[in-house]
Amino acid sequence: MTGPLALAGLRSWARGPHDDLAGEGVYVGHLSISVPIVPGSGEGDPDALADRWYRLARARGTFEATVGV
């Protein structure tokens, strides 16, 4: 299991390209998932997560979204 420090580092690392590349039309975002990924489990369903990521990337209005928090 990945620890909170590693996850914070990943989020911080992704923020750099998000800020640097936004002006060039490139989107970098972060979807924090705090639920088990299990088919048929509601917000932890892989299709639901894919839809959430898709909406985040299409909107491009924010860097990050969370699931299960």
C-alpha atoms as a printed R data frame, in Angstrom:
   type eleno elety resid chain resno       x      y       z
1  ATOM     1    CA   MET     A     1   0.000  0.000   0.000
2  ATOM     2    CA   THR     A     2   1.289  3.440  -0.890
3  ATOM     3    CA   GLY     A     3   1.836  5.759   2.034
4  ATOM     4    CA   PRO     A     4   0.465  9.276   2.419
5  ATOM     5    CA   LEU     A     5   3.903 10.837   1.933
6  ATOM     6    CA   ALA     A     6   4.352  9.161  -1.456
7  ATOM     7    CA   LEU     A     7   0.861 10.226  -2.525
8  ATOM     8    CA   ALA     A     8   1.535 13.817  -1.472
9  ATOM     9    CA   GLY     A     9   4.757 13.732  -3.486
10 ATOM    10    CA   LEU     A    10   2.931 12.483  -6.581
11 ATOM    11    CA   ARG     A    11   0.304 15.215  -6.238
12 ATOM    12    CA   SER     A    12   2.973 17.860  -5.805
13 ATOM    13    CA   TRP     A    13   4.954 16.562  -8.777
14 ATOM    14    CA   ALA     A    14   1.878 16.586 -11.048
15 ATOM    15    CA   ARG     A    15   1.083 20.172 -10.071
16 ATOM    16    CA   GLY     A    16   4.282 21.407 -11.743
17 ATOM    17    CA   PRO     A    17   3.453 20.188 -15.271
18 ATOM    18    CA   HIS     A    18  -0.155 21.308 -14.747
19 ATOM    19    CA   ASP     A    19   0.984 24.875 -14.134
20 ATOM    20    CA   ASP     A    20   3.758 24.835 -16.743
21 ATOM    21    CA   LEU     A    21   1.820 23.301 -19.639
22 ATOM    22    CA   ALA     A    22  -1.672 24.757 -19.224
23 ATOM    23    CA   GLY     A    23  -0.811 27.670 -21.504
24 ATOM    24    CA   GLU     A    24   0.095 25.207 -24.270
25 ATOM    25    CA   GLY     A    25  -3.259 23.420 -24.077
26 ATOM    26    CA   VAL     A    26  -1.928 20.390 -22.184
27 ATOM    27    CA   TYR     A    27  -3.983 19.251 -19.183
28 ATOM    28    CA   VAL     A    28  -2.413 17.457 -16.220
29 ATOM    29    CA   GLY     A    29  -4.693 16.602 -13.323
30 ATOM    30    CA   HIS     A    30  -4.893 14.471 -10.219
31 ATOM    31    CA   LEU     A    31  -7.749 12.192  -9.166
32 ATOM    32    CA   SER     A    32  -7.378 11.107  -5.542
33 ATOM    33    CA   ILE     A    33  -9.204  7.803  -4.951
34 ATOM    34    CA   SER     A    34  -9.951  6.900  -1.333
35 ATOM    35    CA   VAL     A    35 -12.286  3.966  -1.907
36 ATOM    36    CA   PRO     A    36 -11.643  0.381  -2.971
37 ATOM    37    CA   ILE     A    37 -11.799 -0.021  -6.740
38 ATOM    38    CA   VAL     A    38 -14.391 -2.754  -7.145
39 ATOM    39    CA   PRO     A    39 -16.788 -3.320 -10.048
40 ATOM    40    CA   GLY     A    40 -20.370 -2.539  -9.073
41 ATOM    41    CA   SER     A    41 -19.375 -0.647  -5.916
42 ATOM    42    CA   GLY     A    42 -20.782  2.786  -6.703
43 ATOM    43    CA   GLU     A    43 -18.157  5.505  -6.765
44 ATOM    44    CA   GLY     A    44 -15.371  2.885  -6.600
45 ATOM    45    CA   ASP     A    45 -16.588  1.177  -9.774
46 ATOM    46    CA   PRO     A    46 -13.907  1.393 -12.502
47 ATOM    47    CA   ASP     A    47 -16.427  2.832 -14.988
48 ATOM    48    CA   ALA     A    48 -17.501  5.494 -12.467
49 ATOM    49    CA   LEU     A    49 -13.862  6.409 -11.850
50 ATOM    50    CA   ALA     A    50 -13.162  6.607 -15.582
51 ATOM    51    CA   ASP     A    51 -16.166  8.909 -15.986
52 ATOM    52    CA   ARG     A    52 -14.955 11.105 -13.116
53 ATOM    53    CA   TRP     A    53 -11.495 11.364 -14.672
54 ATOM    54    CA   TYR     A    54 -13.002 12.116 -18.084
55 ATOM    55    CA   ARG     A    55 -15.154 14.932 -16.661
56 ATOM    56    CA   LEU     A    56 -12.154 16.368 -14.808
57 ATOM    57    CA   ALA     A    57 -10.027 16.362 -17.961
58 ATOM    58    CA   ARG     A    58 -12.801 17.781 -20.168
59 ATOM    59    CA   ALA     A    59 -13.628 20.631 -17.796
60 ATOM    60    CA   ARG     A    60  -9.960 21.579 -17.220
61 ATOM    61    CA   GLY     A    61 -11.238 24.012 -14.601
62 ATOM    62    CA   THR     A    62  -9.417 22.458 -11.674
63 ATOM    63    CA   PHE     A    63  -6.262 20.490 -11.079
64 ATOM    64    CA   GLU     A    64  -7.703 17.922  -8.722
65 ATOM    65    CA   ALA     A    65 -10.777 15.980  -7.667
66 ATOM    66    CA   THR     A    66 -11.336 13.436  -4.918
67 ATOM    67    CA   VAL     A    67 -13.436 10.296  -4.715
68 ATOM    68    CA   GLY     A    68 -14.547  8.879  -1.386
69 ATOM    69    CA   VAL     A    69 -13.406 11.714   0.847
